[in-house]
């Protein structure tokens, strides 16, 4: 077979090319980096980055959870305060009623002169006006 500089041997012609036509003494070796090392380094970097992201996300979720719990506690406390205020008002009304019940038979006289001379006479007249007997 003829070797032309502008033509190359095809796959079907490989077995026709003789070993003796290969130049001897010229051996090129190419040292390549092992891809496995690069893959392992990149994978470890990826794992570290993912772990960091997960830890950050976990901290944020815990913070949100704690904030939500505190918010719920605050809401519960506010509701309890409202209920306590209502109960205090109810108790104040009961106290006022209890204080007023014995006074229902009493009456109050205002703008009385400071002299005692006419005081007994004035009280007797007013008691008669309301239909009460002084004992």
LOKE-711212 format. One line per 8 residues: number of its first residue (from 1); their letters; for each residue x, z, y of N, C-alpha, C, O. Coordinates in Angstrom, 2 decimals. Each point is the difference from the previous one (the first is absolute). Last residue first. Example, Ala and Ser with C-alpha at 12.3 -4.5 7.8 and 13.67 -1.06 7.14 Angstrom:
<recs>
2> SA> 12.85/7.08/-2.25/0.82/0.06/1.19/-0.77/0.73/1.09/0.51/0.17/1.11 | -0.22/-0.24/-6.83/-0.89/0.00/1.19/0.90/0.00/1.20/1.04/0.66/-0.02
</recs>
This chain:
<recs>
135> XXXXXXXX> -85.18/116.61/55.88/-0.10/1.33/-0.60/0.96/0.98/0.59/0.03/1.16/-0.40 | -2.85/-5.84/1.85/1.31/0.64/0.02/-0.15/1.39/-0.58/-0.89/0.74/0.40 | -1.96/-5.51/-1.06/-0.06/1.44/0.25/1.41/0.55/-0.02/0.76/-0.26/-0.93 | -2.94/-4.94/2.02/0.85/0.84/-0.84/-0.14/1.45/0.43/-0.21/0.28/1.18 | -1.50/-4.72/0.71/-0.81/0.64/-1.03/0.79/0.86/-0.94/-0.33/0.07/-1.18 | 1.61/-2.50/5.28/0.15/-0.78/-1.23/-0.76/0.63/-1.16/0.01/-0.52/-1.11 | -0.09/2.60/5.37/-0.36/-1.40/0.27/0.10/-0.85/-1.27/-0.78/-0.94/-0.18 | 2.17/5.51/0.23/-1.45/-0.11/-0.02/-0.43/-1.44/0.19/-1.02/-0.42/-0.55
127> XXXXXXXX> 5.55/1.34/0.92/-0.38/0.19/-1.40/-1.53/-0.11/-0.12/-0.50/-0.57/-0.96 | 2.33/0.48/5.25/0.25/-1.25/-0.70/-0.38/0.10/-1.48/-0.48/-0.97/-0.58 | 0.11/4.83/3.29/-0.94/-1.01/0.48/0.20/-1.30/-0.79/-0.97/-0.64/-0.40 | 4.00/4.14/-0.39/-1.33/0.35/-0.53/-1.02/-1.04/0.40/-0.85/-0.37/-0.81 | 5.19/0.04/2.59/0.01/-0.33/-1.42/-1.37/0.29/-0.61/-0.48/-0.78/-0.83 | 1.16/2.04/5.33/0.01/-1.45/-0.12/-0.07/-0.42/-1.46/-0.74/-0.93/-0.33 | 1.20/5.52/1.32/-1.33/-0.47/0.39/-0.11/-1.51/-0.18/-1.02/-0.49/-0.47 | 5.16/2.49/-0.21/-0.91/0.40/-1.07/-1.41/-0.50/0.32/-0.71/-0.47/-0.89
119> XXXXXXXX> 4.04/-0.31/4.19/0.29/-0.72/-1.24/-1.00/0.35/-1.09/-0.52/-0.91/-0.66 | 1.18/2.60/5.35/-1.18/-0.80/-0.34/0.15/-0.69/-1.35/-0.92/-0.70/-0.43 | 4.43/3.57/1.95/-1.24/0.63/0.42/-1.23/-0.75/-0.46/-0.93/0.60/-0.55 | 5.84/-1.58/0.13/-0.76/0.40/-1.16/-1.38/0.56/0.37/-0.79/0.29/-0.89 | 4.25/-4.20/3.19/-0.48/1.38/0.14/-0.92/0.33/-1.17/-0.75/-0.85/-0.46 | 2.72/-3.48/1.25/0.92/0.94/-0.61/-0.45/1.45/0.13/0.62/0.90/-0.56 | -3.84/-5.44/0.15/0.84/0.70/0.98/0.80/1.10/-0.67/-0.40/0.53/-1.04 | -1.00/-5.02/-1.54/-0.51/1.35/0.23/0.89/0.67/1.04/1.22/-0.09/-0.09
111> XXXXXXXX> -1.18/-4.52/-2.28/-0.12/0.22/1.45/-0.67/1.34/0.33/-0.85/0.07/0.89 | -0.15/-1.51/-5.79/1.10/-0.43/0.85/-0.34/0.28/1.46/-1.16/0.17/0.37 | -0.29/1.29/-5.75/-0.41/0.04/1.40/1.23/-0.35/0.83/1.04/0.64/-0.12 | -2.83/-1.41/-5.26/1.09/0.24/0.93/-0.53/-0.07/1.42/-0.78/-0.89/0.34 | -1.21/2.10/-5.64/-0.04/-0.91/1.13/1.03/0.45/1.01/0.38/1.17/0.04 | -1.77/-0.61/-5.76/0.61/0.43/1.26/-0.29/-1.00/1.11/-0.27/-1.18/-0.26 | -0.85/0.69/-4.44/-0.90/0.98/0.61/0.53/0.50/1.33/-0.67/0.78/0.67 | 3.19/-3.81/-3.28/-1.27/-0.66/0.29/-0.99/0.95/0.67/-0.85/-0.43/0.78
103> XXXXXXXX> 5.43/1.26/-2.54/-0.26/-0.01/1.44/-1.34/-0.64/0.34/-0.37/-0.07/1.18 | 2.34/0.32/-5.65/-0.40/1.33/0.44/-0.36/0.04/1.50/-0.63/0.95/0.45 | 1.98/-5.21/-2.26/-1.20/0.52/-0.67/-0.33/1.44/0.41/-1.18/0.28/0.20 | 5.16/-2.88/1.20/-1.20/-0.11/0.83/-1.22/0.64/-0.66/-0.92/0.41/0.71 | 5.21/-0.70/-2.88/0.14/0.83/1.19/-1.28/0.01/0.83/-0.31/1.00/0.65 | 0.57/-3.76/-4.46/0.02/1.40/-0.41/0.12/0.95/1.20/-0.57/1.09/0.00 | 0.81/-5.76/0.76/-1.35/0.38/-0.43/-0.05/1.47/-0.40/-0.95/0.70/0.35 | 5.17/-2.48/0.71/-0.84/0.08/1.20/-1.42/0.41/-0.35/-0.60/0.83/0.69
95> XXXXXXXX> 3.54/-1.65/-4.22/0.39/1.22/0.72/-0.87/0.20/1.23/-0.47/1.10/0.28 | -0.05/-5.11/-2.67/-0.53/1.14/-0.76/0.32/1.32/0.70/-0.85/0.89/0.08 | 2.69/-4.81/1.74/-1.45/0.02/0.20/-0.64/1.18/-0.73/-0.90/0.66/0.53 | 5.47/-1.44/-1.22/-0.23/0.49/1.37/-1.49/0.08/0.30/-0.45/0.95/0.64 | 1.75/-2.85/-4.76/0.21/1.45/0.01/-0.22/0.60/1.40/-0.57/1.08/0.13 | 0.35/-5.78/-0.59/-1.10/0.62/-0.73/0.12/1.53/0.01/-0.99/0.70/0.23 | 4.55/-3.19/1.56/-1.18/-0.09/0.88/-1.20/0.67/-0.66/-0.74/0.73/0.66 | 4.59/-1.10/-3.26/0.21/0.98/1.08/-1.20/0.01/0.96/-0.47/1.06/0.41
87> XXXXXXXX> 0.60/-4.34/-3.79/-0.29/1.32/-0.57/0.17/1.10/1.05/-0.78/0.96/0.02 | 1.95/-5.36/1.16/-1.45/0.09/-0.21/-0.38/1.37/-0.52/-1.00/0.58/0.43 | 5.56/-1.46/-0.04/-0.62/0.12/1.33/-1.52/0.12/-0.11/-0.62/0.80/0.69 | 3.10/-1.66/-4.62/0.20/1.38/0.46/-0.65/0.22/1.37/-0.59/1.05/0.25 | 0.59/-5.41/-2.04/-0.91/0.87/-0.76/0.13/1.45/0.46/-1.00/0.71/0.12 | 4.01/-3.82/1.75/-1.37/-0.28/0.44/-1.00/0.92/-0.70/-0.89/0.57/0.65 | 5.35/-0.33/-2.06/-0.14/0.57/1.34/-1.42/-0.23/0.53/-0.61/0.91/0.56 | 1.77/-2.94/-4.62/-0.13/1.45/-0.18/-0.19/0.69/1.35/-0.79/0.94/0.11
79> XXXXXXXX> 1.74/-5.53/-0.10/-1.35/0.25/-0.52/-0.26/1.49/-0.17/-1.08/0.48/0.32 | 5.40/-1.75/0.91/-0.93/-0.26/1.10/-1.44/0.24/-0.44/-0.79/0.57/0.75 | 4.14/-0.29/-4.04/0.08/1.13/0.92/-0.96/-0.17/1.19/-0.64/0.96/0.43 | 1.08/-4.52/-3.49/-0.66/1.15/-0.64/0.00/1.21/0.92/-1.01/0.71/0.10 | 3.35/-4.51/1.34/-1.44/-0.26/0.00/-0.77/1.17/-0.61/-1.04/0.41/0.51 | 5.71/-0.24/-0.69/-0.44/0.17/1.38/-1.51/-0.23/0.09/-0.70/0.75/0.69 | 2.74/-1.60/-4.80/0.00/1.44/0.27/-0.52/0.27/1.41/-0.78/0.93/0.21 | 1.42/-5.39/-1.43/-1.14/0.57/-0.72/-0.10/1.49/0.25/-1.10/0.53/0.18
71> XXXXXXXX> 4.81/-2.70/1.58/-1.19/-0.45/0.71/-1.25/0.57/-0.66/-0.92/0.45/0.68 | 5.00/0.26/-2.79/-0.09/0.82/1.20/-1.23/-0.36/0.82/-0.65/0.86/0.58 | 1.58/-3.50/-4.34/-0.38/1.35/-0.42/-0.15/0.91/1.22/-0.95/0.78/0.07 | 2.54/-5.09/0.71/-1.41/-0.05/-0.39/-0.48/1.38/-0.44/-1.11/0.41/0.35 | 5.66/-0.95/0.62/-0.79/-0.11/1.22/-1.49/0.01/-0.30/-0.79/0.61/0.72 | 3.72/-0.73/-4.37/0.04/1.31/0.66/-0.81/0.00/1.29/-0.71/0.96/0.30 | 1.18/-5.06/-2.55/-0.80/0.92/-0.81/-0.04/1.38/0.64/-1.07/0.61/0.07 | 3.84/-3.84/1.88/-1.40/-0.35/0.22/-0.91/0.96/-0.76/-1.02/0.44/0.52
63> XXXXXXXX> 5.61/0.01/-1.26/-0.33/0.39/1.37/-1.46/-0.28/0.30/-0.69/0.84/0.58 | 2.36/-2.30/-4.68/-0.10/1.46/0.01/-0.38/0.50/1.39/-0.82/0.91/0.14 | 1.69/-5.49/-0.59/-1.25/0.35/-0.68/-0.20/1.52/-0.02/-1.12/0.48/0.20 | 5.19/-2.15/1.50/-1.10/-0.33/0.90/-1.35/0.38/-0.61/-0.87/0.51/0.70 | 4.72/0.00/-3.36/0.01/0.96/1.10/-1.16/-0.25/0.96/-0.65/0.94/0.45 | 1.26/-4.05/-3.91/-0.46/1.28/-0.54/-0.05/1.07/1.10/-0.95/0.77/0.08 | 2.79/-4.97/0.97/-1.45/-0.10/-0.15/-0.58/1.32/-0.53/-1.07/0.42/0.43 | 5.71/-0.77/-0.15/-0.57/-0.01/1.34/-1.52/-0.02/-0.07/-0.67/0.73/0.72
55> XXXXXXXX> 2.97/-1.17/-4.74/0.15/1.37/0.52/-0.60/0.11/1.40/-0.66/0.98/0.32 | 0.80/-5.24/-2.29/-0.97/0.85/-0.70/0.07/1.44/0.51/-1.03/0.65/0.18 | 4.21/-3.77/1.42/-1.33/-0.33/0.51/-1.06/0.90/-0.63/-0.90/0.46/0.70 | 5.27/-0.07/-2.33/-0.07/0.48/1.38/-1.38/-0.25/0.60/-0.56/0.87/0.66 | 1.47/-2.65/-4.91/-0.09/1.47/-0.06/-0.15/0.59/1.40/-0.81/0.90/0.22 | 1.60/-5.51/-0.51/-1.37/0.32/-0.45/-0.18/1.52/-0.07/-1.04/0.52/0.42 | 5.36/-2.10/0.56/-0.91/-0.30/1.11/-1.44/0.37/-0.37/-0.72/0.57/0.82 | 3.98/-0.20/-4.16/0.22/1.01/1.04/-0.96/-0.21/1.16/-0.58/0.96/0.53
47> XXXXXXXX> 0.60/-4.18/-3.94/-0.56/1.27/-0.49/0.13/1.08/1.06/-0.94/0.77/0.24 | 2.97/-4.88/0.67/-1.45/-0.13/0.05/-0.68/1.29/-0.44/-0.96/0.46/0.61 | 5.62/-0.75/-1.04/-0.37/0.06/1.41/-1.53/-0.06/0.18/-0.57/0.72/0.81 | 2.25/-1.36/-5.12/0.16/1.40/0.41/-0.35/0.19/1.48/-0.63/0.99/0.37 | 0.63/-5.37/-2.06/-1.10/0.76/-0.60/0.09/1.47/0.40/-1.02/0.61/0.31 | 4.50/-3.48/1.01/-1.22/-0.30/0.74/-1.18/0.80/-0.54/-0.83/0.47/0.77 | 4.87/-0.06/-3.09/0.14/0.56/1.35/-1.27/-0.24/0.81/-0.52/0.91/0.64 | 0.76/-2.87/-4.90/-0.09/1.46/-0.12/0.07/0.65/1.38/-0.76/0.92/0.29
39> XXXXXXXX> 1.43/-5.56/-0.53/-1.39/0.34/-0.32/-0.18/1.51/-0.06/-0.98/0.53/0.53 | 5.31/-2.22/0.05/-0.80/-0.22/1.20/-1.45/0.41/-0.25/-0.64/0.62/0.86 | 3.48/-0.50/-4.56/0.37/1.03/0.97/-0.82/-0.13/1.28/-0.50/1.00/0.53 | 0.03/-4.32/-3.84/-0.62/1.25/-0.44/0.32/1.13/0.99/-0.86/0.82/0.29 | 2.79/-5.17/0.05/-1.32/0.13/0.61/-0.67/1.31/-0.39/-0.83/0.52/0.75 | 6.15/-1.64/-0.32/-1.04/0.20/-1.02/-1.32/0.25/0.70/-0.11/0.89/0.85 | 4.00/-3.95/1.17/-0.45/1.39/-0.04/-1.07/0.11/-1.07/-0.77/-0.92/-0.25 | 4.49/-2.80/-0.33/-1.24/0.28/0.71/-0.27/1.49/-0.05/0.39/0.71/-0.93
31> XXXXXXXX> 3.82/-4.45/0.22/-0.40/1.38/-0.19/-1.23/0.27/0.86/0.07/-0.08/1.22 | 2.28/-4.42/-3.58/-0.69/0.51/1.17/-0.46/1.42/-0.32/-0.71/0.24/-0.98 | 4.57/-4.12/-0.69/-0.89/1.11/-0.37/-0.60/0.56/1.29/0.67/0.15/1.02 | 1.90/-4.84/-2.86/-0.53/0.77/1.11/-0.90/1.10/-0.55/-0.96/-0.24/-0.72 | 5.11/-3.20/-1.01/-1.11/0.85/-0.41/-0.40/0.83/1.21/0.82/0.73/0.57 | 2.60/-4.86/-2.22/-0.77/0.41/1.17/-1.22/0.78/-0.50/-0.96/-0.56/-0.52 | 4.06/-1.36/-2.49/0.75/0.89/0.85/-0.76/0.44/1.24/0.44/0.90/0.72 | -1.57/-5.64/-3.00/0.45/1.25/-0.60/0.73/0.84/1.02/0.57/-0.50/0.97
23> XXXXXXXX> -4.64/-3.47/-0.82/1.32/0.40/0.46/0.36/1.38/-0.55/-0.80/0.93/0.01 | -2.32/-4.47/-2.59/-0.14/1.15/0.90/1.39/0.41/0.45/0.90/0.13/-0.83 | -1.68/-3.57/-2.40/-0.11/-0.49/1.36/-0.14/1.15/1.00/0.09/-0.23/1.21 | 0.05/0.84/-6.01/1.31/-0.38/0.50/-0.04/-0.51/1.43/1.04/-0.05/0.66 | -4.89/1.17/-3.27/0.62/1.19/0.52/1.34/-0.37/0.64/0.45/0.67/0.92 | -4.50/-4.27/-1.11/1.01/0.65/-0.82/0.60/1.20/0.68/0.05/0.08/1.23 | -4.99/-2.61/-1.06/1.16/0.27/0.83/0.98/0.78/-0.85/-0.38/0.97/-0.65 | -3.87/-2.08/-0.99/0.88/-1.16/-0.05/1.27/0.23/0.83/0.99/-0.72/-0.17
15> XXXXXXXX> -4.67/3.84/-0.07/0.76/0.01/-1.25/0.93/-1.20/-0.11/0.87/0.00/-0.86 | -3.70/0.35/4.63/0.94/1.11/-0.04/0.83/-0.03/-1.28/1.22/0.20/0.04 | -4.94/-3.15/1.56/1.35/-0.50/-0.16/1.03/1.11/-0.12/1.20/-0.28/-0.09 | -5.92/0.98/0.85/0.09/-0.73/-1.26/1.42/-0.50/-0.25/0.34/-0.32/-1.14 | -1.43/2.52/5.18/-0.08/0.93/-1.13/0.19/-0.73/-1.32/0.62/0.53/-0.93 | 1.68/-2.95/4.94/-1.32/0.61/-0.13/0.00/0.91/-1.22/0.98/0.05/-0.74 | 3.16/-1.62/4.20/-0.54/-0.06/-1.35/-1.36/0.69/-0.03/-0.19/1.03/0.63 | 1.93/-3.50/3.79/0.29/1.21/-0.77/-0.65/-0.13/-1.36/-0.93/-0.77/-0.19
7> XXXXXXX> 2.86/-2.68/4.43/-1.00/0.35/-0.99/0.41/1.28/-0.71/1.19/0.28/-0.15 | 1.50/-2.48/3.46/-1.30/0.16/0.64/-1.11/0.36/-0.99/-1.14/0.22/0.41 | 5.64/-0.99/-1.76/0.04/1.11/0.95/-1.37/0.23/0.63/-0.35/1.12/0.36 | 1.09/-3.07/-5.37/0.01/-0.50/1.36/-0.08/1.19/0.94/-0.67/0.99/-0.31 | 1.97/-2.09/-5.08/-0.29/1.01/1.02/0.14/-0.65/1.36/1.05/-0.52/0.37 | -2.24/-1.47/-5.56/0.76/-0.09/1.22/-0.41/1.10/0.96/-1.18/0.30/0.15 | 1.18/-0.63/-5.74/-0.83/0.00/1.17/0.88/0.00/1.24/1.05/0.63/0.00
</recs>
